[in-house]
Amino acid sequence: MASGKSVPAGSGPPNLWEEFSRFHGACAAVLGRAERCLDQGEALSESEKSELRTMALNLGALGRLLHGKRGRDMRLLAERLDQVLKRCGLEAAARDLDGEEPERDPATMAN
């Protein structure tokens, strides 16, 4: 492509915020499914519970790194996830990180 030409929307590799949006959507879908199962009285498998605990760690880490709206989005998902974990009789993992101050990485702040 010649210099000075922009890349048409939708072509090329996804940017960071498109990836964030996909991750957020996938987490929300998994949580929705888990909530529906629990609402219908179905128990989650040990494998599903393990995946939810892993998701809690990832959401907690992202909630600490991201700022503004995206950080709040991660924390809201983490709160929903904590409720699901509690309903499964598990310790809430995502809230453990909630009181921590977000990391102030200059590379993250520059974007």
QUIURZI-V35458 format. One record per backbone hydrogen bond with DSSP energy under -1.0 kcal/mol. NH is the residue of the N-H (numbers start at 0). CO is the residue of the C=O. If there is no record, write none. Layout:
NH_CO / NH_CO
This chain:
4_1 / 10_7 / 18_14 / 19_15 / 20_16 / 21_17 / 22_18 / 23_19 / 24_20 / 25_21 / 26_22 / 27_23 / 28_24 / 29_25 / 30_26 / 31_27 / 32_28 / 33_29 / 34_30 / 35_31 / 36_32 / 37_33 / 38_34 / 39_35 / 40_37 / 41_36 / 48_44 / 49_45 / 50_46 / 51_47 / 52_48 / 53_49 / 54_50 / 55_51 / 56_52 / 57_53 / 58_54 / 59_55 / 60_56 / 61_57 / 62_58 / 63_59 / 64_60 / 65_61 / 71_67 / 72_68 / 73_69 / 74_70 / 75_71 / 76_72 / 77_73 / 78_74 / 79_75 / 80_76 / 81_77 / 82_78 / 83_79 / 84_80 / 85_81 / 86_82 / 87_83 / 88_85 / 89_84 / 96_93 / 97_94 / 99_96 / 102_63 / 108_104 / 109_105
